[in-house]
Amino acid sequence: MELREYWRIIKRRWWIPVLLTGLVGVISLAQLRPWRTPPESYAASMRMLVGVLPAADQDETAYDPRYYAWLTSEYLVDDFTEVVRSQLFAENVSKRLADQQIEVPAGVIQGSATTGKQHRIITLNFSWGDRDQLVAIADAAAAELTENTGVYFQQLGTDNAGVTLIDGPTVSVVGPGVRSRLDLPLRLLLAFLVGLGLIFLLDYLDVSVRESRDLEEMGLPVLGVIPRGRK
């Protein structure tokens, strides 16, 4: 099918994608309300170094204790990352906040925390809607990790381990995500494509005779064509 034929099909029912796109745009504007300023969101981030001290009573002529201490630290980071996301850690942070007259449930703290790791470094992030509360949560989490390190490492069966806070906690404003910025354009594009699909579907199902070519395709001879009158 030539491009001109596609254009004829679209020109015949061009109002379908236009109407559908406009309808989806109106509904989306009513739901998303992009003219309203979204509430600010904040993120706090901190980085910690997890390490195990070499055993002092080992024979260094047999192997390098520093190498095995380094290797143990990397394995320990995998387990300690899960400890930081645990309910126990969230409850202890919540208790520290309660001492400051700040009531934040442990489940909320646990849900707002995300972790990452690279070698022996653990990154802990919190997302929150109130900047002051987020600062308090991040400070309480940092204090809990540095002051009660032994409590968590005892659960892992590891001695001589420690956590050192190397960065943060730092708080920053989180901008709108890519999804929120592209939501409306994607809806409009999808509505327009659906409208184009409806045009070609209706044309495929249409058995009306509109041009002489339609009769020729049916095997009927065309004796004459009455030209369309011009206004």
N, C-alpha and C positions, 0 to 999 in steps of 0.2 A: 504493500500500500504506500502510495506516495505521500510526501509530507503535506502536500496541498489537500489531500483527502483527510488527513488528520485534522488539518486546520478547519475544514468544512464541518467535520463532526463536532469539534469543540465550539465553533462559532454558532452552530445550531442551538446548542444548549449551554451557552457560556454562563448563564445565570445560576446554574446549579452549584458549581464550586464557589462562586462569589457569595451566594446566599448562605451556603454551608459554612464558609470561612467567617463571614460576618456574625452568624449565629453563635459559632463556637467562641469567637472573640468576645462577644457581649457576655456570654455565660462565664468565660474565664476571668474577665475583668471583675465580674461580680463576686467570684469565688476568691481569686488571688489578691485583688485590691492592691495592685502594684504601686498606686500613688501614695499609699500609706507607708510611713517610715517603719521598717521592721524593728522590733526591740533589739537592743544591742546585746551581743553575746561576747563572753570573755573566755580566754584560755590561759591556763597557768602551766608552765613547763619547768621541769627540773631534771638534771642528769646526775646519776650516782655511779660511783666506781665501786664494784664489788671485788674483794680480794681475799685471799687466804695467805697467812704468813707461813714461810717455810718452817718445817719442823727443826728445832734447834739441836736435837740429839741424834740426828741422822749422820751417817758416814758419807761425807762429800766425795770420797774417793770411789764409792760405788755408783753414785749417780748424782746429778745436779739437783738439789732440793728446790732450787728456785724454778726450774723447769716444771717439775711436778706440781708445785704450788700454783704456777701460772695455768697449767692444764686443768687443775682442780677448780680454779676460779671460773674458767669458762664453762665447765659443766655445771657449776653451782649457779651461774647466772640464769640458766634455763629454769631451774627449780625456783629460784628466788623471784623470778618474774611472776610466776603463778602465786607466790605468797603475797606479793604486793597487790594482786587483784583479789585476794581472798576476803571472806567475810570477817575473819578475825582482825585483819589490818583495818578494814573499814570501821569496825566497832571501836577499836582503840582510838582511831582518829576522831570518831564521833564523841567519845568520852572526853578527849582533850578540848573539843569545841564546846562541850557542855560546861566545862570548867570556866570558859570565857562567856558564859550565858548565850551561847549560839547553839540553837537546836537544829541539827541536821541529821536525819536518820542515816544509819549505816548503809542501808540499801541504796539510798540516793547517792551517797558518796561512791559506793562500789559501781553503780551504773554510769557515773560521770567520769570514771577513771579509765584511761587507756595506757598501755605500756608498750615499749619497744626495747630492743636490745641490739647491741653491736659489740661483739667480743665480750669485754668485761664491763661494759657501760650499759646501764639501764636508764631508759627515759620514761618518766612518769608525767602524764598530762591529765589535767582536769578541765572540764568545760562547765561553765556556770553563767547564769544570767545576772548575778549581782557581783560587782567588782569587789566590794569590801568583804563579802562572805567568801569569795574565791581566794582572796589573799589569806584570810584566816584558815581556810581549808588547806591551802598549799603549805603554809607555815606549820600547821599541825602535822601534816603528813611528813614533812621534812624532819621535824623534831622527833616524831615517832620512829622513823627509820634510823636516825643517827643515835638516839638515846637508848632505844630498846632493841638494838641489833641482835643481841644474844638470844632474846626470846624467840625470834623467828628462825635463827640458825640452829637452835636446839631442835626444832621440829625437823630440820633437814639432816640432823646427826652430824653436823660439821662444827669443829672447834677452830679457834684461831682465825675466824672470819670477821670481816669488818666491812662497813659501808661508809664511803666518803662522799659527801655532797660536793660536786665539782662545779655545777652551774645551777643558778636559780635559787628559789623559784622566781620566775619572771612571768608577769601578767601582761597580756596583750589583747587588743580588740579583734574579734573574729568578724570578718566581712561576710556578706552573703555568699552562699555557695554557688558553684557553677550551675547546679540543677535548678536553683530558684531563678537564676537569670535567664536560663534557656527554656524554662517551662512554657511560658506564653508563646514564644516563637515556634517551638516544636508543635504545640497544639494547633496553631494556625497552619503550619506547613502540612501537618497530617490531615487536617480538615480539607485543605485544598487538594491534596492528592486523592483523598477519598471521593471528593466531588468529581475529579477527572475520571476516576474509575467508574463512577455512576454514569457519566456521559457515554463512555464507550460501551457499558453494559446495556444501557437503554437503546443505543444505536444498533447493537447486535440483535436485540429483541424486537426492534421496530420493523414491521413488514410493510410500511407505507411506501408508495412509489413517489419519489420526489424528483428524480431526474430520468432522462432518457436512458441512461446507462443502467438503471435498475431494471427497465424492461428488457434491454438487450441481454442482461445476465440471466433473465428468465426465459430467453429464447424467443421472445416476441419481437416482431419487426416494428420499427418506429416509422410511421408514415409522415409525421410532421410534429413540430414543436411550436406551441404558442408562447411567444416571449412574454416574460413578466412585465407588466405595465410599470412605467416609472411615474413617480409623483411629480 
